[in-house]
């Protein structure tokens, strides 16, 4: 609301879902780049700092993780850390 009591339009600069790129998927899981009858809009690429889970939702990357699989297990870590057998980023002991 502005100082005169009128409502103003709020412009969001980044999507609230943290999705960088959308696509479309049909009921059988086939992807399309354009909307096609019977398809649902889904996220196919996330903004930096997020990973795409198995439900096409962008989720914050785990601590020290730079990439993760669809189940949240790290596949890459920041410098000085390595991926453990549990899919977590742990201190790289050299």
C-alpha positions, 0 to 999 in steps of 0.5 A: 500500500502506498502513502495515499492508501491505494494498493500497488501491484507487487512485481516479483523479480525472481520466481518464488519456486526457484525454477530457472526453466520450465517444460511440460510432461504428459501422464506417461512422463514424456517431456515437451518443450512447448505446451501440448494438450494433456501436459502439465507445466513442470520445472526442469532446471533450477536456479543456482543453489537449488536442485530439482527433486523427483517431483519437479520441485526446486529444493535448497542444496544441502550444506557444502553441496554444489549439485545433488541428485533427485533424492537430495544426495550430493553429487558435487561439493565445494572446494575442500569437501568431498562426497561421502558414500552417504551422499553428503559433503564432508571435509576432504582429508588429504 
